[in-house]
Amino acid sequence: MYQPKKYKKDDPEFIFKFIQHHPFATFIINGDRLLATHIPVLTHGTAKDFILFAHIANHNEQFKYLEDGKEALLIFQGAHGYVSSSWYKEKDISTWDYSAVHVNVKLKIQSREELEDSLQKLVATFEKPQEKPLYYNDIPKKMLEDHLPLISGFWCEVEKIQGIAKLHQGYNKEDIESVTSHLEQQQNNSALSENIKKEHKCI
């Protein structure tokens, strides 16, 4: 990851919360070529000591390369968007603001029991906010028995973590207010505006 010093985010709490808030990751491994899949990835542990876990379908091309000790890269992407130079008080260069976390890991294949436990936690995480949640144990047992042999779970043991948040650090208050205001007027860019405001302690 390219990490200019002023954008670097290496605080464990930032990293941990970022992953939890943006769990849908890009999972990259090297097979006969680089292979990528987009999957939910969850944390287990604390900000100072955690492991990640996920699963993929056995029909996925990545499956034949899953093995203990295999190196992989997980990319977690936050809100991002184009920032026009026309939004500044003075002429400047347009840019793209974003935040992301890269985690280099080594894989460890889960047992069936570990996979089932992981699936229970995965479903619980995303079902809990639902109006009428349907938890893992609410799914018909026959359906689960038919589905489990078709997927493989794995632990991701953390080797290296890199974080970045390029959020207009170094710009004056007037430009920050203009950038965030313009972003809020665009569809789907309110989260980026909020991130910039937090970085500059505007909220």
C-alpha positions as CSV (number, residue, x, y, z in Angstrom):
1,M,0.0,0.0,0.0
2,Y,1.2,3.5,-0.8
3,Q,1.0,5.4,2.5
4,P,2.1,9.0,2.5
5,K,2.9,9.9,6.1
6,K,0.0,12.4,6.6
7,Y,-2.6,9.8,5.5
8,K,-1.1,6.8,7.4
9,K,-3.4,5.2,9.9
10,D,-1.7,2.6,12.1
11,D,-3.6,3.0,15.3
12,P,-4.9,-0.5,16.4
13,E,-8.3,0.8,17.4
14,F,-8.8,2.6,14.1
15,I,-7.8,-0.6,12.2
16,F,-10.0,-2.9,14.3
17,K,-13.1,-0.6,14.1
18,F,-12.6,0.0,10.4
19,I,-12.6,-3.7,9.6
20,Q,-15.7,-4.2,11.7
21,H,-17.5,-1.3,10.0
22,H,-16.4,-2.4,6.5
23,P,-16.5,-6.2,6.7
24,F,-17.1,-6.9,3.0
25,A,-13.5,-7.4,1.8
26,T,-11.6,-8.3,-1.3
27,F,-9.8,-11.6,-0.7
28,I,-6.7,-12.0,-2.9
29,I,-4.5,-15.1,-3.3
30,N,-2.0,-16.2,-5.9
31,G,-3.0,-19.3,-7.8
32,D,-2.0,-19.9,-11.4
33,R,-2.5,-16.1,-11.5
34,L,-3.8,-13.5,-9.0
35,L,-7.3,-14.4,-7.9
36,A,-9.8,-12.2,-6.1
37,T,-13.2,-12.8,-4.4
38,H,-15.5,-10.4,-2.5
39,I,-16.6,-11.9,0.8
40,P,-17.6,-10.8,4.3
41,V,-14.8,-11.1,6.8
42,L,-15.2,-10.9,10.6
43,T,-12.9,-10.3,13.5
44,H,-12.2,-12.5,16.5
45,G,-10.3,-11.0,19.5
46,T,-9.4,-7.5,20.4
47,A,-7.8,-4.5,18.6
48,K,-4.4,-5.5,19.9
49,D,-4.7,-9.2,19.2
50,F,-7.2,-10.5,16.7
51,I,-7.7,-13.0,13.9
52,L,-10.0,-12.9,11.0
53,F,-12.3,-15.5,9.5
54,A,-14.3,-16.1,6.4
55,H,-15.5,-18.8,4.0
56,I,-15.8,-19.3,0.2
57,A,-17.8,-21.7,-2.0
58,N,-15.9,-24.8,-3.1
59,H,-16.9,-24.0,-6.7
60,N,-14.8,-20.8,-6.4
61,E,-11.6,-20.9,-8.4
62,Q,-9.7,-20.0,-5.3
63,F,-10.8,-23.2,-3.5
64,K,-8.1,-25.4,-4.9
65,Y,-5.4,-23.1,-3.6
66,L,-6.7,-23.0,0.0
67,E,-4.2,-24.6,2.3
68,D,-2.6,-24.0,5.7
69,G,0.1,-21.4,5.5
70,K,-1.1,-19.9,2.2
71,E,-0.4,-16.2,1.9
72,A,-3.4,-13.9,1.2
73,L,-4.3,-10.3,1.1
74,L,-7.5,-8.8,2.5
75,I,-8.5,-5.3,1.4
76,F,-11.2,-3.4,3.3
77,Q,-12.5,-0.4,1.5
78,G,-14.2,2.6,3.2
79,A,-16.2,5.5,1.7
80,H,-14.5,7.2,-1.3
81,G,-15.2,9.8,-3.9
82,Y,-13.9,12.3,-6.4
83,V,-13.2,15.8,-5.2
84,S,-13.3,18.5,-7.9
85,S,-10.8,21.3,-7.9
86,S,-13.7,23.6,-8.7
87,W,-14.8,23.3,-5.0
88,Y,-11.7,25.1,-3.7
89,K,-11.3,28.8,-3.1
90,E,-8.1,28.9,-5.1
91,K,-7.3,26.8,-8.2
92,D,-5.8,23.4,-7.2
93,I,-5.7,19.8,-8.5
94,S,-8.7,17.5,-8.4
95,T,-8.2,14.4,-6.3
96,W,-9.9,11.3,-4.8
97,D,-10.5,10.9,-1.1
98,Y,-10.7,7.4,0.4
99,S,-9.9,5.2,3.3
100,A,-8.8,1.5,3.3
101,V,-7.1,-1.2,5.3
102,H,-4.8,-3.9,3.9
103,V,-4.2,-7.0,5.9
104,N,-1.6,-9.6,4.8
105,V,-2.5,-12.9,6.3
106,K,-1.7,-16.6,6.4
107,L,-4.6,-19.0,6.1
108,K,-5.5,-21.9,8.3
109,I,-8.4,-24.2,7.2
110,Q,-11.2,-24.5,9.6
111,S,-12.7,-27.8,10.9
112,R,-16.4,-28.4,10.3
113,E,-17.1,-27.4,13.9
114,E,-15.2,-24.2,13.5
115,L,-16.9,-23.5,10.2
116,E,-20.4,-23.9,11.8
117,D,-19.4,-21.7,14.7
118,S,-18.1,-19.1,12.3
119,L,-21.3,-19.2,10.3
120,Q,-23.4,-18.8,13.5
121,K,-21.4,-15.6,14.3
122,L,-21.6,-14.3,10.8
123,V,-25.4,-14.7,10.6
124,A,-25.8,-13.3,14.1
125,T,-23.8,-10.2,13.2
126,F,-25.9,-9.2,10.2
127,E,-29.3,-10.6,11.4
128,K,-29.3,-8.9,14.7
129,P,-30.3,-5.5,13.3
130,Q,-33.2,-7.0,11.3
131,E,-36.8,-6.5,12.3
132,K,-37.4,-10.2,12.4
133,P,-34.0,-11.9,12.5
134,L,-33.5,-15.4,11.2
135,Y,-30.5,-16.9,13.0
136,Y,-28.4,-19.8,11.9
137,N,-30.1,-22.3,14.2
138,D,-33.5,-21.2,12.8
139,I,-32.5,-22.5,9.4
140,P,-33.9,-26.0,8.6
141,K,-31.3,-28.6,9.6
142,K,-31.6,-30.5,6.3
143,M,-30.8,-27.2,4.4
144,L,-27.7,-26.7,6.6
145,E,-26.5,-30.3,6.1
146,D,-26.9,-29.9,2.3
147,H,-25.1,-26.5,2.3
148,L,-22.1,-27.1,4.6
149,P,-20.2,-29.5,2.3
150,L,-20.3,-26.9,-0.4
151,I,-18.2,-24.3,1.4
152,S,-14.9,-24.0,3.2
153,G,-14.1,-21.8,6.1
154,F,-10.7,-20.5,7.1
155,W,-8.9,-18.4,9.7
156,C,-6.7,-15.5,8.5
157,E,-3.7,-15.1,10.8
158,V,-2.5,-11.5,10.7
159,E,1.0,-10.9,9.4
160,K,1.0,-7.2,8.5
161,I,-1.6,-4.4,8.6
162,Q,-1.6,-1.1,6.7
163,G,-4.2,1.6,7.0
164,I,-4.8,4.8,5.2
165,A,-7.3,7.7,5.3
166,K,-6.8,10.4,2.7
167,L,-9.3,12.9,3.9
168,H,-8.0,16.3,2.8
169,Q,-5.5,16.7,5.6
170,G,-3.6,20.0,5.3
171,Y,-6.4,22.0,3.7
172,N,-7.9,25.1,5.3
173,K,-11.3,25.2,7.0
174,E,-13.0,27.1,4.1
175,D,-12.0,24.4,1.6
176,I,-13.0,21.6,3.9
177,E,-16.4,23.1,4.4
178,S,-16.8,23.5,0.6
179,V,-15.7,20.0,-0.1
180,T,-18.0,18.4,2.5
181,S,-20.9,20.5,1.4
182,H,-20.5,19.5,-2.2
183,L,-20.1,15.8,-1.3
184,E,-23.3,15.9,0.7
185,Q,-25.2,17.2,-2.3
186,Q,-24.1,14.1,-4.3
187,Q,-25.8,10.7,-4.0
188,N,-23.9,8.2,-1.8
189,N,-21.2,10.6,-0.8
190,S,-22.5,11.6,2.7
191,A,-20.4,9.0,4.4
192,L,-17.2,10.4,2.9
193,S,-18.2,13.9,3.9
194,E,-18.8,12.6,7.5
195,N,-15.3,11.0,7.5
196,I,-13.7,14.2,6.4
197,K,-15.5,16.2,9.1
198,K,-14.4,13.7,11.8
199,E,-10.8,13.8,10.6
200,H,-10.9,17.6,10.9
201,K,-12.9,17.5,14.1
202,C,-15.8,19.4,12.5
203,I,-18.3,17.1,14.2
